[in-house]
């Protein structure tokens, strides 16, 4: 599959493959296929982040639906960044996606600009990079974000 047996990613991939049955793996591959991904794109996603096959079919569908239908990404965008599927829809993707939509609607960022770092960055880095620079243009942005975070915990 193209893994270097000398690297930790190989161990993670073996663990992931051994942790599920072939039929479970096939079902997850089918879910990714349903979103228009080719065998090669699925293989590449697995190679980049084997954990993308360990999450549930519902979680895969939720993340793909969010990025494709709500954010407007191509499914291949997510395949090239499979770590995005690992985040909690309620606790990370929806609150940060809301901020993304606000910044986009105000013309403060371009569509899909910094999208990966917006979702991948730590909480402190996210606030520092995506909220603090826009506090003056959008008063209450931090409060809006915190409100979305609190709503996600209910």
N, C-alpha and C positions, 0 to 999 in steps of 0.2 A: 504493500500500500504506500510505499515511499517513506516510511518512518525510519529514522536512524536509530538502531537499537541501543546506541550509546547515549541517547538523550532521554530525559524524563518523559517527554511526550509519548514515546513508545510505550513506556510502562503504563501511562494513563490510558492509552488506546487499548492495550491488552486487557487492562482491568475492565474497561467499559464493555468490550466485546464479551468477556467472560461473565460479566454480571447479568447478562440478559440472554434469553433464548433466541434462536434464529428467527422464530416467528415474531417475537417482540421487535427485534431489529428490523425485520421486513415491514412491519406495520409503521414504524417510525419513518423509515425510508419512504414508504408510500405517502405518508402525511407531507413530507417535504416535496415529493413528486407532485402531489395535488396542488401545491403552490407554484408549480411550473418549473421546478428545479430539475436539471438533468442529472443523470448518474454522476457525471464528472463534477458538477457543482456540489452535489451531496458529499462525494468523496473528498473534495477540497475542504468543505466545511468541517468534516470529521477530522481531517488531517490538521487543520488549524486549531480546532478545539473539540477533542473527542467527547467532552461532556455534553455537547449539543445532542447526542444520541441517548443520553441518560435521563433527560427530562421527559415528562409525560407527553403523550400525544396532545392532550388538552393544552398544555403549556406551549408546545410548539405551535399549535393552531392559534392560540391567543396572541403570541408574539408576532407571528407572521401576519395575522389579520391586522394587528395594530400597525405594523410598519408598512404593509402594502396598502391597506384600505384607509387608514386614518392619517398616516404621515405622508403617504404617496410615494414610497420607495418601490423599486423593483425588487422582486424576491431574490434576485441575484445579489443585490446590495447586502441583504441579510446573510446570504450564503457566504459572502466574502468576509463577513464579520459575525461568525456564529455565536460569539460570546453575548451578543445582544439578546439572543433567545433565552439566556439563563437568568436574566433579571426578572424580578417580580413585576407583573403587569400593574398591580395596584400600588405597590410601594415605591417603584422607581419610574417605570415607563410612563404611566399616566400623569403623575405630577410634573415630571420633567418635560414630557411632551406638551403639556399645557403651556409651560413657559416658552417652549420652542414656538408654539402656535402664536402666542402673544407677541414675541419678538419678531416673528415673521410678518404678522399682520401690521405691525408698526413700521416695517421696513428696516428694522435694526439688524437683521441678518438675512442672508439669501437662502432660498429653499435648499435644503440638504447641506448647507454649509455648517461645518463643525458638528454634524449630527452624531457621529460616532463618539467624539469626545464629550458631547453633551450627556450622553447616556453612560459612558464608561468612566467618567471622572468620579473621584471621591466626592462626598457631600460638600466638604469645605472647598475643594477646587471648583465644583459646580457653581456654588454661590459666588465665589471670587471671580470666576470667568464669565458667567452668564447672567448673574443677577446684579451684582454690585456695579458693573459698568453702566447699567441702564436705569439705576435708581432715580436719577433726575428726570429722564424722559418718561418713565413710568413709575410715578409715586405709588408705593404700596406693593411693588412687585414681590419683595421678599415675603410680605404678609400673605399675598395670594398663593405663593408657593407653599408656605407653611400650612396654610389652610387646606390646600390640596393634599398635603402629606397627612394631615390630621384626618381628613375625610377618608383616606385610604386605609387608615387603621381602625376605622369603625366597622 
